[in-house]
Amino acid sequence: MTERFKPRTARKYIGSYRPRIDGRQKASGRAEYADDLTSKRHFPDMLYLKILRSPHAHARIRCLDTAKAEKVPGVRCILTYNDPEMTSLKPTSAGWTDGVDTVSYDRMMWRAYRDRRILSDYTCWVGDEGGIAVAAETERIAEEALRLIDIEWEVLPFVLDPLEAMKPGAPVVHGEISANNVLPPDKVGGPDVFFEKGDVERGFLEADSVVEATTVYHNACQGSLDNWCCLAQWAGDSLRIWSNSYEPDQTRMYISQMLEMPINRVRVISHYVGGQFGRNDTGELPFFILTAVMAKKTGRAVKFKAERRERFLNTRQPAIYYSKMGAKQDGTITSCYFKAIGNAGAYCDHSFFALKFAPAEAAEVAFAHIRNLKMESYAVYTNTIPGCMMRGVGNVQLNFMLGRIVDELAEKLEMDPLDLVIKNFGHEWETLPDKSLAAVLEEGAKRIGWKSRYKHGTGPTYDGRRKRGIGFSFHPGWHAEWQEKRRGHIQVGIKINPDCTVTLEAPTVETGPGSNTCNVLGCAEALSFLGVGPEDITWVSTVDTETCLKDTVQTDSSVYFLQSEVIAAAALEIKEKILEVAALKIGVAPEKLDIVEGRIFAKDSVQNSISLRDLMWQGDLVPMAVTLSRVPPEQKTGVPYMATFAEVEVDVTTGQTKVIKIVMLNDCGTVMYASGAEAQQIGGQCIGVGESLTEEIIYDETSGMPLNFNWIDYKIPTILDFPDVEPVLMEVWQGAGEYGACGIGEGVVTCTPRAIANAIYNAVGVRIDQIPITPEKVLKALRDLHE
């Protein structure tokens, strides 16, 4: 039975177990999503947008004829790549921002790789936007019109594998950027060797044991159920967009700059968004512009909603990792080298975030005590689905290699891998052993029964065919406040109404993790001197760029503590305001007053007092409000650690692997909302287990056609596949600020694939380093072992 979390510091609301603030709305179906808000009921004259998808892996449109499509009853507008509205648009990128910050066109993240056009005659993968869009009275009419357009394609040679794409003579995907498909270094992504210290080769010479390995991580799909959706409507020269983008301010920036409109003429409205797991980090997508242009041309509202098959628009960044690690006999790691080749797919998007940005962050806070370290990465264009953002971006690929090579090195040194990790890894702000890392590993080992595990492949066989094993992996947490500096100002507003209820404006589009509940709990905690509780606080759930403060985007699992820290500071300003007003009423200087449980009193005479409610009602009934905007603190505090321990059962006759148990441990600094944090720990294992064992996009190598863009053949785990998950929340590390918390939801998937792979090795004695670890791969590895 899972032990309930016990906070390090007792607080009134923070760290508690309780229902979510939007739980009743969502469970009853009253919570409104983009598809609910953009219906015929609200927009009776609404048109539907459909975009042509390329049937070829690599092709160019030679010519097209839309005459038949234009005659279909109900077709209202057809846009093609030749139309002036399209040819006048600037090239763009789905990696304009990663959702963290709001930036202009000139400051987009990967500005050296503007490799997308809104509509283009050139397509780079099967499913690419193919140069034509139709707006019609119904979705069926729009689809029929697309089928009737006569298109002559020039079918071009294609390449699916990044290693093949790097070879001389391979088909070139974006010749204007790279003649050999390898994306050149840029100022943002850094050089190919993006992290280097010491002398790696000398470090290997000093080692008593050296191991090398290669791992392959595939491009899993985010699997979110809330498909992309937006509606555009013009009112004069102003544009309104309703969408399920979870970064409304950046979406507004993107639309205004692409259409060369003043920012205040673009209004983006977002309400609730279903779990998205990184999908919405590609906010700069063609349909935003196409719906806006179509709405302008037709004078009517235009809606785009992706079909379930179109849900596969981007995936996790696939990566091939090579690593080499050496250590002294006492377990001191002397040198470490990582090299990654990432399959960017048809467009760059956020490939370098996964291949360089995230691994460099991990190196800073995990490899600080390894003297010799070299990391290099290469992103390669191919004619496959773009590899982009997904939960655990960049970290899960790196960890699949890190946990592998540490496990083998420990085996070669005849050490417990837990001891090897504790001896070497930690951030530079703390001497070894790192207290957080040691704590999560020791607790995980205790809960999984680590000391009772057998040497790899030597455990007992159950029922004559099943063998069990235990594995683990570890990783630094993601993120602390000091790592979020580039977000800029975090804005919140608190309003105390005359009846002492509270309106909280902490603008963020709630995607399901419970950040809104954390903010309400943080607000109640900070305002507890007023005697208010979470039930007295209303959170403004709609982010509207025309009326809201700047949004804080649901990335890096940081929203819940970034905003709560600002809320705590805003509450102090509220207190000062209240005391200033009360001082006039009581006749005592503000600094001589205090507030406890909503009653204001003179510190030297509790009889000289007034309740806040009476004070507010006796005034002019104007709410008391504070708006605060501040940047995250720069104080570097390092980060805490997390770890995953897994127990598996492998059937050696079928190769089938069953995950029996997962222990997920997170040092959080401060747990803001225990119910929500444990839900993140448990829910994230669906992604981790699926990517490890069943999920995989399959291509027809003769045509480049993806064969399983559906939720039957692309196998996400069901409840029957799900293991027992024991969530463990800890508070060892301490960050800056009132709470000093760290994000966990982003990272809970990071260690699971490697923990499962190491457990399989422990069970049957064969290492399988290409996921998903299918029964076929297990059987082949077992045959190779015994031949």
C-alpha positions in Angstrom: 0.0 0.0 0.0 1.4 3.4 -1.0 2.4 5.6 1.9 0.8 9.0 2.0 3.1 12.0 1.5 4.0 13.9 4.6 5.2 17.5 4.0 8.6 18.6 5.4 6.9 21.8 6.6 3.3 21.7 7.8 1.2 24.2 5.9 -2.5 24.9 5.8 -3.3 24.2 2.2 0.0 23.6 0.3 0.9 19.9 0.0 -2.6 18.7 0.7 -4.7 15.9 -0.8 -8.0 17.4 -2.1 -10.2 17.4 -5.2 -9.1 19.6 -8.1 -10.8 23.0 -8.4 -12.2 22.1 -11.9 -13.0 18.5 -11.1 -16.7 19.0 -10.9 -16.8 21.0 -14.1 -14.9 18.4 -16.0 -16.6 15.4 -14.6 -20.0 16.8 -15.3 -19.1 17.9 -18.9 -19.7 21.6 -18.2 -16.0 22.6 -18.8 -15.9 24.1 -22.3 -13.1 23.3 -24.7 -12.3 24.9 -28.1 -14.5 22.5 -30.0 -17.4 23.3 -27.7 -17.0 27.0 -28.1 -16.6 27.0 -31.9 -19.9 25.2 -32.9 -22.7 26.1 -35.2 -24.7 27.0 -32.1 -22.3 29.9 -31.5 -21.4 30.7 -35.1 -24.4 29.7 -37.4 -22.6 30.9 -40.6 -19.4 29.0 -39.8 -17.4 27.5 -42.7 -15.1 24.5 -42.4 -11.4 24.5 -43.5 -9.6 21.4 -44.9 -6.0 21.3 -46.0 -4.7 19.0 -48.7 -2.2 16.4 -47.4 0.6 15.2 -49.6 0.2 11.5 -50.7 3.9 11.4 -51.5 7.0 11.3 -49.2 8.8 13.8 -51.4 7.2 15.7 -54.2 6.5 19.0 -56.0 3.3 20.2 -57.5 3.9 20.8 -61.2 0.4 22.2 -61.9 -3.2 22.0 -60.6 -6.7 22.8 -61.7 -9.4 23.7 -59.2 -12.3 24.1 -61.7 -14.1 20.9 -60.7 -13.7 21.7 -57.0 -15.0 25.2 -57.4 -18.3 23.9 -58.9 -19.1 21.7 -55.9 -22.2 23.2 -54.1 -21.2 24.6 -50.7 -17.5 25.4 -51.6 -16.9 29.0 -50.7 -13.2 29.6 -51.1 -10.1 27.7 -52.4 -6.6 28.9 -51.6 -3.5 27.7 -53.3 0.2 28.3 -53.0 0.0 30.5 -56.1 -2.4 33.0 -54.6 -0.9 36.4 -53.6 -2.1 36.0 -50.0 0.2 33.0 -49.7 3.2 34.0 -51.8 3.5 37.2 -49.8 3.9 35.4 -46.5 7.3 35.0 -44.9 8.9 31.6 -44.4 8.3 30.3 -40.8 9.0 27.5 -38.5 7.0 25.4 -36.0 10.0 26.0 -33.7 9.3 29.8 -33.5 9.1 29.3 -29.7 8.9 26.4 -27.3 6.1 28.0 -25.4 8.3 29.2 -22.6 8.7 32.8 -23.8 6.8 35.1 -26.2 9.0 36.3 -29.0 8.9 38.1 -32.3 9.6 36.8 -35.8 13.2 38.2 -35.6 13.8 36.5 -32.3 12.3 33.1 -33.0 14.3 30.2 -31.5 15.7 28.5 -34.5 15.8 31.4 -36.9 18.5 29.9 -39.1 16.0 27.1 -40.1 12.9 28.8 -41.4 12.0 25.8 -43.6 8.2 26.0 -43.7 5.8 27.8 -46.0 2.1 28.3 -45.0 1.1 26.7 -48.4 3.8 25.3 -50.6 4.1 23.4 -53.9 6.9 21.5 -52.2 6.1 18.6 -49.8 8.5 16.7 -47.6 6.6 13.8 -46.0 3.4 11.9 -46.5 0.9 14.1 -44.6 2.6 17.4 -45.3 0.4 20.4 -46.1 0.1 20.1 -49.9 -0.4 23.7 -51.2 -4.2 23.8 -51.2 -6.9 24.7 -48.7 -10.7 24.7 -49.1 -13.4 26.4 -47.0 -16.9 25.0 -47.4 -20.3 24.7 -45.7 -19.5 21.3 -44.2 -16.4 19.2 -43.6 -17.6 16.6 -46.1 -18.0 19.1 -48.9 -14.5 20.5 -48.2 -13.1 16.9 -48.4 -14.9 16.2 -51.6 -13.6 19.4 -53.2 -10.0 18.5 -52.3 -10.5 15.1 -54.0 -11.7 16.8 -57.2 -8.7 19.0 -57.6 -6.6 17.8 -60.5 -2.9 17.8 -59.4 0.1 16.8 -61.4 2.9 15.8 -59.0 6.6 15.5 -59.6 7.5 12.6 -57.4 11.0 13.0 -56.0 13.4 10.4 -54.4 13.0 10.2 -50.6 15.0 9.0 -47.6 13.6 7.8 -44.3 16.7 6.9 -42.3 19.0 9.6 -40.9 22.2 7.6 -41.4 21.3 7.0 -45.0 20.3 10.7 -45.4 23.9 11.7 -44.3 25.5 9.7 -47.1 26.7 11.3 -50.3 24.1 11.2 -53.0 21.1 10.9 -50.7 18.0 12.8 -51.7 18.3 16.4 -50.3 15.2 17.5 -48.3 15.9 21.3 -47.8 18.8 22.3 -50.1 18.4 25.9 -49.2 19.5 25.0 -45.7 21.7 21.9 -46.1 23.2 20.2 -49.1 23.8 17.0 -47.1 20.7 17.0 -44.9 22.7 17.7 -41.8 21.5 20.9 -40.2 24.3 23.4 -39.8 25.1 24.8 -36.3 23.5 28.1 -35.4 23.8 30.7 -32.7 20.9 29.4 -30.6 21.5 25.7 -30.9 25.3 26.1 -30.6 28.1 24.2 -32.3 28.0 20.5 -33.1 30.1 19.9 -30.0 27.8 21.8 -27.7 29.3 20.9 -24.3 32.9 20.1 -23.6 35.2 20.3 -20.6 38.5 18.7 -19.7 40.4 16.2 -21.9 38.0 13.3 -22.8 40.7 11.1 -24.5 43.1 11.5 -21.6 40.3 10.7 -19.2 39.7 7.3 -21.0 43.4 6.5 -20.8 43.3 7.1 -17.0 40.3 4.7 -16.7 40.6 1.1 -15.5 37.4 0.1 -17.2 35.7 1.6 -20.3 32.4 0.7 -21.8 30.7 1.8 -25.1 27.1 1.5 -26.2 24.6 2.6 -28.9 20.9 3.2 -28.3 18.0 4.0 -30.6 15.0 6.0 -29.5 11.9 6.1 -31.8 9.5 8.9 -32.6 6.6 8.3 -30.3 3.3 10.3 -30.7 2.0 12.5 -27.9 -1.4 10.7 -28.1 -3.4 13.7 -26.9 -7.2 13.4 -27.4 -7.9 17.1 -27.9 -7.2 17.6 -31.6 -5.9 20.9 -32.9 -8.9 23.3 -33.3 -9.3 27.0 -34.1 -11.8 29.4 -35.4 -11.1 32.8 -37.0 -13.6 35.7 -37.3 -13.1 39.3 -38.4 -14.8 42.3 -37.0 -13.8 45.2 -39.3 -10.0 45.2 -39.3 -9.7 43.2 -36.1 -9.2 39.4 -35.9 -10.5 37.1 -33.2 -9.2 33.6 -32.8 -10.7 30.9 -30.5 -8.4 27.9 -30.2 -6.9 25.2 -28.0 -3.5 26.7 -28.3 -2.1 26.8 -24.7 0.1 29.7 -25.6 -2.4 32.5 -26.5 0.1 35.4 -26.3 2.6 33.7 -28.5 -0.1 32.6 -31.0 -1.2 36.3 -31.1 2.4 37.3 -31.8 2.7 34.7 -34.5 -0.5 35.7 -36.3 0.1 39.4 -36.1 3.6 39.2 -37.4 2.8 36.8 -40.2 -0.2 38.8 -41.4 1.7 42.1 -40.6 -1.1 43.4 -38.3 -0.8 45.5 -35.2 -0.8 43.2 -32.1 -3.8 44.9 -30.6 -5.9 44.0 -33.7 -5.4 40.3 -33.0 -7.3 38.7 -30.1 -6.7 35.1 -29.1 -9.0 33.3 -26.7 -8.3 29.9 -25.1 -10.1 28.1 -22.4 -9.5 24.5 -21.2 -7.2 22.2 -23.3 -7.2 18.4 -23.0 -3.9 16.8 -22.1 -1.4 17.6 -24.8 2.0 16.3 -23.7 4.1 18.7 -25.8 1.9 18.8 -28.9 0.9 22.4 -28.5 4.5 23.5 -28.2 4.3 23.8 -32.0 2.0 26.8 -31.8 3.1 28.3 -35.1 1.1 26.1 -37.5 -0.4 26.9 -40.9 -4.0 26.5 -40.0 -3.9 29.6 -37.8 -3.0 31.7 -40.8 -5.2 29.8 -43.3 -8.4 30.2 -41.1 -7.6 33.9 -40.7 -7.1 34.4 -44.5 -10.1 32.3 -45.4 -12.3 34.3 -42.9 -11.1 37.5 -44.4 -11.9 36.4 -48.0 -15.3 34.9 -47.2 -16.5 37.4 -44.6 -17.5 34.5 -42.4 -16.2 32.6 -39.4 -13.9 29.7 -40.5 -13.1 26.7 -38.4 -10.3 24.2 -38.6 -10.4 21.0 -36.6 -7.8 18.2 -37.2 -9.0 14.7 -37.9 -7.8 11.9 -35.7 -5.3 10.9 -38.4 -4.0 14.4 -38.6 -3.3 14.2 -34.9 0.0 12.7 -36.1 1.4 16.1 -37.1 4.6 15.9 -35.0 6.2 13.4 -32.7 9.0 12.9 -30.2 12.5 13.6 -31.7 14.0 10.2 -32.6 17.6 9.9 -31.7 20.5 7.5 -32.1 22.9 7.9 -29.2 26.5 6.6 -29.0 28.3 6.8 -25.6 31.6 5.9 -24.1 32.3 6.0 -20.3 35.4 5.1 -18.3 36.1 4.8 -14.6 38.7 3.9 -12.0 38.4 0.7 -10.2 37.0 2.5 -7.1 34.1 3.8 -9.3 35.3 7.3 -10.0 34.2 8.2 -13.5 37.1 9.7 -15.4 35.6 10.5 -18.7 32.3 10.5 -20.6 31.3 11.1 -24.2 27.9 11.3 -25.8 27.1 11.7 -29.5 23.6 12.0 -30.8 22.1 11.8 -34.4 18.6 13.0 -34.4 16.0 12.3 -37.1 14.5 15.8 -37.6 12.1 14.5 -40.1 10.8 16.9 -42.8 11.3 20.1 -40.8 13.7 21.3 -38.2 11.1 22.5 -35.6 12.6 21.8 -32.2 15.1 19.2 -33.1 18.0 21.1 -31.5 16.0 21.6 -28.3 15.9 17.8 -27.9 19.5 17.2 -29.2 21.4 20.1 -27.6 19.4 22.5 -25.4 17.9 19.9 -23.0 21.0 17.7 -22.8 23.2 20.7 -22.0 20.9 21.6 -19.1 21.1 18.1 -17.8 24.9 18.1 -18.1 25.1 21.3 -16.0 23.2 19.9 -13.1 24.1 16.2 -13.3 27.6 15.8 -14.7 29.2 18.7 -12.8 31.6 16.4 -10.9 32.8 14.4 -14.0 36.0 16.2 -15.0 36.1 15.1 -18.6 33.0 15.4 -20.7 32.2 15.9 -24.4 28.7 16.0 -25.9 27.9 16.5 -29.6 24.7 16.3 -31.7 23.6 16.4 -35.3 20.0 16.9 -36.6 19.3 15.3 -40.0 16.5 16.0 -42.4 14.5 13.0 -43.7 11.2 12.5 -45.5 9.4 11.5 -42.3 7.0 13.1 -39.8 8.8 16.0 -38.1 10.4 15.1 -34.7 9.4 17.8 -32.3 8.3 18.4 -28.7 7.0 15.7 -26.4 6.9 15.3 -22.6 10.4 14.9 -21.3 11.8 16.5 -24.5 15.5 15.6 -25.0 15.9 14.2 -21.5 14.2 10.9 -22.1 16.4 10.2 -25.2 19.6 11.1 -23.2 18.5 9.1 -20.2 17.9 6.0 -22.3 21.6 6.0 -23.0 22.8 7.4 -19.6 21.0 4.6 -17.6 22.3 2.0 -20.0 26.0 2.9 -19.9 26.0 3.5 -16.2 24.5 0.0 -15.6 27.1 -1.7 -17.8 30.0 0.2 -16.3 28.9 -0.8 -12.8 28.6 -4.4 -13.8 32.2 -4.3 -15.3 33.5 -2.7 -12.1 31.5 -5.3 -10.0 29.7 -2.4 -8.2 26.1 -1.8 -7.3 25.0 0.7 -10.0 23.3 2.7 -7.3 26.6 3.2 -5.6 28.3 4.2 -8.9 25.6 6.9 -9.5 25.7 8.3 -6.0 29.5 8.5 -6.1 29.7 10.5 -9.3 26.6 12.4 -10.2 25.2 15.7 -8.8 25.0 19.4 -9.5 27.9 21.8 -9.1 26.3 23.7 -6.1 26.6 20.7 -3.8 29.5 18.4 -2.9 29.1 14.7 -3.5 27.2 12.7 -2.6 24.3 14.8 -3.7 21.7 14.6 -0.9 18.7 14.6 -3.2 20.0 11.9 -5.5 21.1 9.7 -2.7 17.7 10.1 -1.0 15.6 9.1 -4.1 17.8 6.1 -4.9 17.9 4.8 -1.4 14.1 5.2 -1.0 13.4 3.6 -4.4 15.8 0.7 -3.7 13.9 0.0 -0.4 10.5 0.0 -2.0 11.3 -2.1 -5.0 13.3 -4.7 -3.0 16.6 -3.9 -4.7 18.8 -5.8 -2.3 17.0 -9.1 -3.1 17.5 -8.9 -6.9 19.6 -11.6 -8.6 22.5 -11.1 -10.9 21.4 -10.6 -14.5 19.8 -13.7 -16.0 20.3 -15.9 -12.9 17.0 -15.5 -11.2 14.4 -18.3 -10.8 12.1 -19.3 -13.7 8.4 -19.2 -12.9 6.0 -21.7 -14.6 9.0 -22.9 -16.7 9.0 -19.8 -18.9 8.8 -16.5 -17.0 11.7 -14.7 -15.5 11.7 -11.5 -13.4 14.1 -8.6 -13.1 14.6 -5.2 -11.6 16.1 -2.1 -13.1 16.3 1.6 -12.4 17.4 4.9 -13.9 17.9 8.4 -12.5 17.8 12.0 -13.8 18.0 15.6 -12.7 14.6 17.3 -12.1 13.0 19.7 -14.5 12.8 22.7 -13.8 13.7 25.0 -10.9 13.0 28.8 -10.9 16.4 29.9 -12.0 16.1 27.8 -15.1 13.1 29.8 -16.2 14.7 33.2 -16.5 13.9 33.5 -20.3 10.2 33.5 -19.6 10.5 37.1 -18.6 7.9 38.6 -16.3 5.4 36.3 -14.6 2.2 38.2 -14.0 -0.6 37.6 -11.5 -3.5 39.6 -10.1 -5.4 39.3 -6.8 -8.7 41.1 -6.2 -10.4 41.1 -2.7 -14.1 41.7 -3.2 -16.2 43.6 -0.6 -17.5 40.3 0.8 -13.9 39.0 1.2 -14.2 36.5 -1.6 -11.2 36.5 -3.9 -10.7 36.6 -7.7 -7.4 35.2 -8.8 -6.0 36.0 -12.2 -3.1 33.7 -12.8 -3.3 33.5 -16.6 -2.5 30.0 -17.9 -4.4 27.6 -20.1 -5.1 24.6 -17.9 -4.1 21.5 -19.9 -4.9 18.9 -17.2 -1.9 18.8 -14.8 -3.7 20.8 -12.1 -1.6 24.0 -12.2 -4.8 26.0 -11.6 -5.4 24.0 -8.4 -1.8 24.7 -7.2 -2.3 28.4 -7.8 -5.6 28.5 -5.9 -3.9 26.6 -3.0 -1.0 28.9 -3.1 -3.3 31.9 -3.1 -5.2 30.5 -0.1 -2.0 29.8 1.7 -0.6 33.3 1.0 -3.9 34.9 2.1 -4.6 32.7 5.1 -4.2 35.7 7.3 -7.5 36.9 5.8 -9.3 33.8 6.9 -10.1 32.7 3.3 -9.8 29.2 2.0 -9.7 27.6 -1.5 -13.5 27.6 -1.6 -13.5 31.4 -1.4 -11.2 31.9 -4.4 -12.3 32.0 -8.1 -9.7 31.3 -10.7 -10.1 33.1 -14.0 -10.1 30.1 -16.4 -10.2 31.8 -19.8 -7.1 33.4 -21.2 -8.0 36.3 -23.5 -5.2 38.3 -24.9 -7.4 41.4 -25.0 -8.4 41.4 -21.3 -5.9 39.2 -19.5 -2.4 39.7 -18.1 0.4 38.0 -20.0 0.0 34.2 -19.9 2.4 31.8 -18.3 2.6 28.8 -20.6 2.2 25.2 -19.4 5.7 24.0 -20.3 8.5 22.7 -18.2 6.0 21.8 -15.5 6.9 25.2 -14.0 3.6 27.2 -14.1 2.3 26.0 -10.7 5.3 27.3 -8.7 6.3 30.2 -10.8 2.9 31.8 -10.4 2.5 30.7 -6.8 5.8 32.4 -5.9 4.5 35.7 -7.4 1.1 35.2 -5.7 2.9 35.0 -2.4 4.6 38.3 -3.0 1.3 39.9 -4.2 -0.4 38.8 -1.0 2.1 40.8 1.0 1.2 43.9 -1.0 -2.5 43.1 -0.4 -1.7 43.0 3.3 0.0 46.4 3.2 -3.0 47.9 1.4 -5.5 46.6 3.9 -3.4 47.9 6.8 -3.2 51.3 5.2 -7.0 51.5 4.9 -7.5 50.0 8.4 -5.1 52.5 9.9 -7.4 55.3 9.0 -10.4 53.5 10.5 -8.8 52.4 13.7 -6.6 55.4 14.2 -3.3 53.5 14.5 -0.3 53.6 12.2 -0.2 50.7 9.7 3.0 49.3 11.0 1.4 48.9 14.4 -1.4 46.7 13.0 -1.7 43.1 12.1 -4.2 40.7 10.5 -5.0 37.2 11.8 -7.9 35.1 10.4 -9.5 38.1 8.8 -9.4 40.4 11.9 -7.4 43.5 11.9 -6.1 44.7 15.3 -3.6 46.9 17.0 -0.6 44.8 18.1 -0.7 46.3 21.6 -4.4 46.1 22.1 -6.5 43.3 20.6 -9.7 45.1 21.7 -9.0 47.8 19.2 -9.9 45.8 16.1 -12.2 45.4 13.1 -13.0 42.5 10.8 -11.8 42.8 7.2 -15.4 42.2 6.1 -16.7 45.1 8.1 -13.8 47.3 6.9 -14.6 46.5 3.2 -18.4 46.9 3.6 -18.0 50.3 5.4 -15.9 51.6 2.6 -16.8 52.5 -1.0 -17.3 48.8 -2.0 -14.4 49.1 -4.5 -12.5 45.8 -4.5 -8.9 45.9 -3.3 -6.6 44.7 -6.0 -2.9 44.1 -6.7 -1.3 43.2 -9.9 2.3 42.0 -9.7 4.8 41.3 -12.5 8.3 40.0 -11.8 11.0 37.8 -13.3 12.0 34.5 -11.8 14.9 34.9 -9.4 18.4 34.2 -10.7 19.7 32.6 -7.6 21.1 29.3 -8.7 20.1 26.5 -6.3 20.7 23.4 -8.5 17.9 21.0 -9.0 16.6 17.9 -7.2 16.6 14.4 -8.6 14.1 11.8 -9.6 14.4 8.1 -10.2 12.3 5.2 -11.6 12.6 1.6 -10.5 10.8 -1.1 -12.5 10.1 -4.8 -12.0 9.3 -6.8 -15.1 8.4 -10.4 -16.1 9.7 -11.7 -19.4 8.2 -14.8 -21.1 11.3 -16.4 -22.6 9.1 -18.6 -24.9 7.1 -15.7 -26.5 9.4 -12.7 -25.8 6.5 -10.9 -24.2 7.4 -8.4 -21.4 5.0 -7.5 -18.7 5.8 -4.5 -16.4 4.7 -5.7 -12.9 5.6 -2.6 -10.8 7.0 0.8 -11.1 8.2 3.0 -8.2 8.3 6.6 -9.3 10.2 8.9 -7.0 10.4 12.7 -7.2 12.2 15.1 -4.9 10.0 18.2 -5.4 11.6 20.7 -3.0 8.0 21.5 -1.9 5.0 19.5 -3.0 2.4 22.1 -3.8 -0.6 19.7 -4.4 -0.1 16.1 -3.4 -3.1 14.7 -5.2 -2.1 16.4 -8.5 1.6 15.5 -8.1 0.9 11.8 -7.6 -1.5 11.9 -10.6 1.3 13.2 -12.7 3.7 10.4 -11.4 1.1 7.7 -12.2 -0.3 9.1 -15.5 3.2 9.7 -16.9 3.9 6.0 -16.8 1.4 5.4 -19.6 3.8 7.2 -21.9 6.9 5.6 -20.5 5.5 2.0 -20.7 4.0 2.6 -24.2 7.2 4.0 -25.6 9.2 1.2 -24.1 7.2 -1.7 -25.3 4.5 -1.0 -27.9 4.4 2.4 -29.5 6.1 2.8 -32.9 5.3 4.5 -36.2 5.8 2.0 -39.0 6.7 3.2 -42.5 6.3 1.4 -45.9 9.9 1.7 -47.0 9.0 1.5 -50.7 6.6 4.5 -50.6 7.5 6.4 -47.5 3.9 6.0 -46.3 3.3 5.8 -42.6 1.1 2.8 -42.0 -0.4 3.2 -38.5 -1.7 6.7 -38.1 -4.6 5.5 -36.0 -5.2 4.5 -32.4 -5.6 0.7 -33.1 -2.3 0.0 -34.9 -0.4 2.6 -33.0 -0.5 0.8 -29.7 -0.9 3.1 -26.6 -1.2 1.0 -23.4 -4.7 0.2 -22.2 -5.6 -0.3 -18.5 -4.9 -4.0 -19.0 -1.3 -3.2 -19.9 -0.8 -0.8 -17.0 1.4 -1.9 -14.1 1.1 -1.2 -10.4 2.6 2.3 -9.9 3.8 3.5 -6.5 4.2 7.3 -6.5 6.7 8.6 -4.0 6.9 12.4 -3.3 9.9 13.7 -1.3 11.2 17.0 0.0 15.0 17.0 0.4 16.3 19.7 -2.0 15.2 23.3 -1.4 15.0 26.0 -4.1 14.7 29.7 -3.8 11.6 31.6 -2.8 8.6 31.0 -0.5 8.2 27.4 -1.6 11.4 26.5 -3.5 9.6 23.9 -5.6 10.6 22.1 -8.8 8.5 20.8 -11.7 7.8 17.1 -11.9 5.2 16.4 -14.5 7.5 17.0 -17.4 10.0 14.6 -16.1 8.1 11.6 -14.8 8.4 9.7 -18.1 12.1 10.4 -18.4 13.6 7.4 -16.6 10.9 4.8 -17.3 12.1 3.4 -20.7 15.6 2.8 -19.4 14.4 1.4 -16.1 12.3 -1.2 -18.0 15.2 -2.0 -20.4 17.6 -2.5 -17.5 15.0 -4.7 -15.8 14.7 -6.9 -18.9 18.4 -7.3 -18.9 18.4 -8.2 -15.3 15.7 -10.8 -15.9 17.0 -12.6 -19.0 20.6 -11.4 -19.4 20.3 -9.7 -22.8 20.5 -6.0 -23.5 18.0 -4.6 -26.0 18.8 -0.9 -26.7 16.4 -0.1 -29.5 12.8 0.6 -28.4 10.1 -0.4 -28.5 11.3 -3.7 -27.0 9.0 -6.0 -28.8 8.7 -9.7 -28.3 10.5 -10.3 -31.7 13.5 -8.3 -30.4 13.6 -10.2 -27.2 13.4 -13.6 -28.9 16.1 -12.6 -31.4 18.4 -11.4 -28.5 17.9 -14.6 -26.6 18.7 -16.7 -29.7 21.8 -14.7 -30.4 22.9 -15.2 -26.7 22.7 -19.0 -27.0 24.2 -19.4 -30.5 
